[in-house]
């Protein structure tokens, strides 16, 4: 499947299928016991030693062949909150490599002008939310039985990490409207970073229009 990813300004960011992760699927993952991670103080002269050990861990975990490939952020980008003991860093890196993107279901439909959606990056010991906000327009269609609201336009989607010390960098998006105009599927590409570990994802998020124009 060819996927074009566009920035909010319309510039092409990603195109085609080569060297891109497969689209995320809404796979339910049971959370058993979340990791308890405690950042440590690392003196400036120790940082290079810790970073080298982190590099070895990332390389070893990527060699296992999980669906998600991890990247270690540059040393200069590490914050005080990113430094963990080697044991804890290996635990979170392993959990991140096993994590799946789970698209949450909205409890109630909302106005098409601003539709929030939460997606959880989740494994059995790790959970992190990303908040998405889509903007749409709907229109009454007299061509449907008894008349109903259908999607008329997709305007934009924005997103951000919910976890306090995490970042989600949205790189682009593409929206596809179903033939019956009741569902927009928005594919969003981006990078999630936390504890010095980054991973790239493409997330497919469905937005469904009900009879009266509420979006869920």
FENBELWO-V895322 format. One record per residue. N is the residue number from 1. OMEGA is omega as a letter, one per 20 degrees, with the letter a starting at -180 (999 if undefined). D_CENTER is the distance of its C-alpha to the mean C-alpha in Angstrom with 2 decimals. Layout:
# FENBELWO-V895322
n/omega/d_center
N/OMEGA/D_CENTER
N/OMEGA/D_CENTER
This chain:
# FENBELWO-V895322
n/omega/d_center
1/r/19.57
2/a/19.51
3/r/16.43
4/a/16.97
5/a/14.31
6/r/15.88
7/a/15.51
8/r/16.58
9/r/20.04
10/a/20.30
11/r/20.40
12/a/19.27
13/a/16.57
14/r/15.82
15/r/18.16
16/a/19.25
17/a/18.03
18/r/19.44
19/r/17.61
20/r/14.11
21/r/11.95
22/r/12.57
23/r/10.49
24/r/8.60
25/a/11.20
26/a/11.64
27/a/13.49
28/r/14.97
29/a/15.30
30/r/18.08
31/a/17.79
32/a/21.16
33/a/21.55
34/r/18.90
35/r/19.80
36/a/21.85
37/a/21.29
38/r/23.91
39/a/23.74
40/r/27.10
41/r/29.34
42/r/29.76
43/a/32.71
44/a/32.35
45/r/34.60
46/a/32.50
47/a/29.10
48/r/29.81
49/r/30.87
50/a/27.79
51/r/25.54
52/r/27.54
53/r/27.02
54/r/23.25
55/r/23.45
56/r/25.49
57/r/23.08
58/a/20.07
59/a/22.47
60/a/23.79
61/r/20.54
62/r/19.34
63/r/22.81
64/r/22.30
65/r/20.23
66/a/17.02
67/a/14.46
68/r/12.14
69/a/14.11
70/r/14.06
71/r/15.39
72/r/17.55
73/r/17.46
74/a/20.95
75/a/23.43
76/a/24.07
77/r/20.58
78/r/20.91
79/r/21.53
80/a/23.84
81/a/21.08
82/a/19.68
83/r/22.95
84/r/23.34
85/a/26.17
86/a/25.96
87/a/25.86
88/r/22.96
89/r/21.00
90/r/21.60
91/a/20.55
92/r/17.09
93/r/16.66
94/r/17.75
95/r/15.48
96/a/12.35
97/a/13.77
98/a/14.28
99/r/11.01
100/r/9.50
101/a/6.60
102/r/8.95
103/a/9.22
104/r/11.78
105/r/15.04
106/a/16.62
107/a/20.11
108/r/21.84
109/a/21.70
110/r/21.62
111/r/22.93
112/a/21.37
113/r/21.59
114/a/18.56
115/r/16.31
116/r/13.75
117/r/11.03
118/r/9.12
119/a/6.35
120/r/7.31
121/a/6.73
122/r/10.44
123/a/13.66
124/r/17.20
125/a/17.39
126/r/14.01
127/r/11.71
128/a/9.20
129/r/7.99
130/r/5.91
131/r/8.56
132/r/8.91
133/r/12.56
134/r/14.21
135/a/17.86
136/r/20.31
137/r/24.03
138/a/26.06
139/r/29.71
140/r/32.44
141/r/33.46
142/r/37.09
143/r/36.63
144/a/35.01
145/a/37.11
146/a/38.10
147/r/35.75
148/r/32.12
149/r/29.26
150/r/27.01
151/r/24.24
152/a/26.00
153/r/23.36
154/a/19.71
155/a/19.56
156/r/16.17
157/r/12.63
158/a/11.34
159/r/8.50
160/r/8.75
161/r/8.25
162/a/10.84
163/a/12.32
164/a/15.37
165/a/15.33
166/r/11.69
167/r/10.22
168/a/7.08
169/r/8.88
170/a/8.35
171/a/10.70
172/a/11.67
173/r/11.74
174/a/14.32
175/r/15.75
176/a/18.17
177/r/20.77
178/a/22.50
179/a/26.26
180/r/27.24
181/r/25.06
182/a/23.66
183/r/20.02
184/r/17.55
185/a/14.65
186/r/12.17
187/a/10.18
188/r/7.66
189/r/7.46
190/a/6.42
191/r/7.16
192/a/6.59
193/r/10.28
194/a/12.54
195/r/16.14
196/a/16.53
197/r/14.10
198/r/11.40
199/a/9.38
200/a/8.18
201/r/5.98
202/a/6.97
203/r/5.94
204/a/9.31
205/r/9.98
206/r/13.74
207/a/15.84
208/r/19.39
209/r/22.56
210/a/25.41
211/a/29.15
212/r/29.46
213/r/26.39
214/a/24.06
215/r/20.39
216/999/18.28
